[in-house]
Amino acid sequence: MDLTDPQARGKSRDTRFIDRVFSECERQQILNCSEPDFLLWSLWAGKETGYKAICKANADVTAAPRRYEVRLNTPEKIVKENRSFMSGVVETPYDPVFIRIFAGNDYIHCIGIAGRSGAIDSVIRGVQKIKKTQGGAIRYSPDAASVRVRELAKRRISSHLKQDIEDIDILRLKGPHGLGPPIVSIKGNKVLVNISLSHDGNFVSYAFLS
């Protein structure tokens, strides 16, 4: 999540958006937080992560954000102390998803694991800011950003698995509901790497567990 996006600023004042997306408990946390925009987008990132983690095994699951309630560990204390990450859990229509949210000065990156709280410590992640031209325009289109994040993830997978990067592909196969989640293959064979890719504004990010 790119916090520098003009549309991200002041969103905590949009009561219609808050009422549509967040539970009453989440709403009260946002309204009572000293940094309401930061907390709002942290909760939003948690909801997105919860949905992405669950839909891999349940393609027909609803994406309605209010069905994914996020409970963060003492969010107000974390905001005040300016810590770099916070943990929590997302209640979903299926299994709970354990999450960890990493915050930079201008981004939020959330990772999550369904049903296994301890496994989150083994997740490998990365975030990179997209460079801009001298005129300030973003260099990459959304399609090019998708290519860029795949390049970054493949490089890290190559290092982690000690495989030639040229043998690694990250694909999305077509299913009954459109393109499925990304999968990793080596020399054309699917491998047991649970991967998530994302790009928003000026940032691309990946997370995987093997």
C-alpha positions as CSV (number, residue, x, y, z in Angstrom):
1,M,0.0,0.0,0.0
2,D,1.5,3.3,-1.2
3,L,0.7,5.9,1.6
4,T,1.9,8.7,-0.6
5,D,-1.0,8.2,-3.1
6,P,-3.3,11.3,-2.8
7,Q,-6.3,9.0,-2.6
8,A,-4.9,7.4,0.5
9,R,-4.6,10.7,2.5
10,G,-7.5,11.7,4.7
11,K,-9.5,8.5,4.0
12,S,-10.3,8.2,7.7
13,R,-12.6,11.1,7.2
14,D,-14.7,9.2,4.7
15,T,-17.4,7.9,6.9
16,R,-19.3,6.2,4.1
17,F,-16.1,4.2,3.1
18,I,-15.5,3.2,6.8
19,D,-19.1,2.1,7.4
20,R,-19.0,0.0,4.2
21,V,-15.6,-1.7,4.7
22,F,-15.0,-2.0,8.5
23,S,-16.7,-3.6,11.4
24,E,-17.9,-1.5,14.4
25,C,-14.8,-2.6,16.4
26,E,-12.4,-1.7,13.6
27,R,-14.3,1.6,13.1
28,Q,-13.8,2.6,16.7
29,Q,-10.1,1.8,16.6
30,I,-9.7,4.0,13.5
31,L,-11.6,6.9,15.0
32,N,-9.8,6.7,18.3
33,C,-6.3,6.3,16.9
34,S,-3.8,9.2,16.9
35,E,-2.8,8.2,13.3
36,P,-6.2,7.2,11.8
37,D,-5.1,7.0,8.2
38,F,-2.2,4.7,9.0
39,L,-4.4,2.4,11.0
40,L,-7.2,2.4,8.4
41,W,-4.8,1.3,5.7
42,S,-3.1,-1.3,8.0
43,L,-6.5,-2.8,8.6
44,W,-7.3,-2.7,4.9
45,A,-4.0,-4.4,4.1
46,G,-4.9,-7.1,6.6
47,K,-8.3,-7.7,5.0
48,E,-6.7,-8.0,1.5
49,T,-4.1,-10.4,2.9
50,G,-6.7,-12.5,4.6
51,Y,-8.8,-12.8,1.4
52,K,-5.8,-13.6,-0.8
53,A,-4.6,-16.3,1.7
54,I,-8.0,-18.0,1.9
55,C,-9.1,-17.8,-1.8
56,K,-6.1,-20.0,-2.8
57,A,-7.9,-23.0,-1.4
58,N,-11.5,-21.7,-1.7
59,A,-12.0,-20.0,-5.0
60,D,-15.6,-19.2,-4.4
61,V,-15.0,-17.3,-1.1
62,T,-16.6,-13.9,-0.8
63,A,-14.3,-10.8,-1.1
64,A,-16.6,-8.6,1.0
65,P,-14.2,-6.7,3.3
66,R,-16.5,-6.7,6.3
67,R,-16.3,-10.6,6.3
68,Y,-12.6,-10.2,7.2
69,E,-12.3,-8.6,10.6
70,V,-8.7,-7.7,11.6
71,R,-7.5,-7.8,15.2
72,L,-4.1,-6.2,15.6
73,N,-2.0,-6.4,18.8
74,T,-2.4,-3.1,20.6
75,P,-2.4,-0.9,17.4
76,E,-2.6,2.4,19.2
77,K,0.5,1.6,21.3
78,I,2.4,0.5,18.2
79,V,1.5,3.7,16.3
80,K,2.7,5.9,19.1
81,E,5.9,3.9,19.5
82,N,6.6,4.1,15.8
83,R,7.5,0.5,15.5
84,S,8.3,-1.0,12.1
85,F,5.8,-3.9,12.3
86,M,2.7,-5.2,14.1
87,S,1.1,-8.6,14.3
88,G,-2.5,-9.8,14.4
89,V,-5.1,-12.2,13.0
90,V,-7.8,-11.9,10.4
91,E,-11.1,-13.8,11.0
92,T,-12.3,-15.1,7.7
93,P,-15.2,-17.2,6.4
94,Y,-12.8,-20.2,6.7
95,D,-9.6,-20.4,8.7
96,P,-8.0,-17.6,10.6
97,V,-5.1,-15.9,8.8
98,F,-2.2,-14.8,11.0
99,I,-0.7,-11.5,9.7
100,R,2.3,-9.3,10.1
101,I,2.3,-5.7,8.9
102,F,5.5,-3.9,8.0
103,A,5.4,-0.1,7.8
104,G,7.9,2.2,6.1
105,N,7.7,6.0,6.0
106,D,5.5,5.8,2.9
107,Y,4.2,2.2,2.5
108,I,2.5,-0.6,4.3
109,H,3.2,-4.3,3.5
110,C,1.2,-7.1,5.0
111,I,2.0,-10.8,4.9
112,G,-0.2,-13.7,6.1
113,I,-0.5,-17.4,6.7
114,A,-3.8,-19.3,7.0
115,G,-4.1,-21.6,10.0
116,R,-0.5,-21.7,11.1
117,S,0.7,-18.9,13.3
118,G,4.3,-20.0,13.7
119,A,4.9,-20.4,10.0
120,I,4.8,-16.6,9.5
121,D,8.3,-16.3,10.9
122,S,9.6,-18.3,7.8
123,V,8.0,-16.0,5.2
124,I,10.5,-14.3,2.9
125,R,9.4,-10.9,1.7
126,G,10.6,-7.8,-0.2
127,V,9.4,-4.3,-1.1
128,Q,10.8,-2.0,-3.7
129,K,10.0,1.5,-4.7
130,I,9.5,2.1,-8.4
131,K,11.8,4.7,-9.7
132,K,10.4,7.9,-11.3
133,T,11.5,9.9,-14.3
134,Q,12.8,13.4,-13.8
135,G,9.4,14.8,-14.6
136,G,7.9,12.9,-11.7
137,A,5.8,10.4,-13.8
138,I,5.8,6.8,-12.9
139,R,8.2,4.9,-15.2
140,Y,6.2,1.7,-15.2
141,S,2.7,0.9,-16.3
142,P,0.7,-1.6,-14.2
143,D,1.6,-4.4,-16.6
144,A,5.3,-3.4,-16.4
145,A,5.0,-3.2,-12.6
146,S,3.7,-6.8,-12.6
147,V,6.7,-7.8,-14.7
148,R,9.1,-6.0,-12.3
149,V,7.7,-7.7,-9.2
150,R,8.0,-11.1,-10.8
151,E,11.7,-10.3,-11.6
152,L,12.3,-9.4,-8.0
153,A,10.6,-12.5,-6.6
154,K,12.3,-14.8,-9.1
155,R,15.7,-13.4,-8.1
156,R,15.0,-14.0,-4.4
157,I,13.5,-17.5,-5.1
158,S,16.6,-18.3,-7.2
159,S,18.9,-17.4,-4.3
160,H,16.7,-19.2,-1.7
161,L,16.3,-22.4,-3.6
162,K,19.7,-22.3,-5.3
163,Q,18.2,-22.6,-8.7
164,D,19.1,-20.9,-12.0
165,I,16.8,-17.8,-12.3
166,E,16.3,-18.7,-16.0
167,D,14.6,-21.9,-15.0
168,I,12.1,-20.2,-12.7
169,D,8.7,-19.0,-13.9
170,I,5.9,-17.3,-12.0
171,L,2.5,-18.0,-13.7
172,R,-1.2,-17.4,-13.2
173,L,-3.3,-20.2,-14.7
174,K,-6.8,-19.7,-16.0
175,G,-9.5,-21.2,-13.9
176,P,-13.3,-21.2,-13.7
177,H,-13.3,-17.8,-12.0
178,G,-10.6,-16.1,-14.2
179,L,-6.9,-16.1,-13.5
180,G,-5.9,-18.0,-10.4
181,P,-3.3,-17.0,-7.8
182,P,0.4,-17.0,-8.9
183,I,2.3,-20.3,-8.8
184,V,6.0,-21.0,-9.1
185,S,7.5,-23.5,-11.6
186,I,11.0,-24.7,-12.1
187,K,11.9,-26.1,-15.6
188,G,8.1,-26.4,-16.2
189,N,7.3,-28.3,-13.0
190,K,5.2,-26.7,-10.3
191,V,7.1,-26.4,-7.0
192,L,5.8,-26.1,-3.4
193,V,6.3,-22.4,-3.0
194,N,3.3,-20.4,-1.6
195,I,3.7,-16.9,-3.2
196,S,1.9,-13.6,-3.2
197,L,2.7,-10.6,-5.5
198,S,1.3,-7.1,-5.3
199,H,1.9,-3.6,-6.7
200,D,0.3,-0.3,-5.6
201,G,1.3,3.2,-6.7
202,N,5.1,3.5,-6.5
203,F,5.7,0.2,-4.8
204,V,6.0,-3.5,-5.7
205,S,6.2,-6.3,-3.2
206,Y,6.4,-10.1,-2.9
207,A,6.2,-12.7,-0.1
208,F,6.7,-16.4,-0.3
209,L,7.0,-19.5,1.8
210,S,8.7,-22.7,0.6
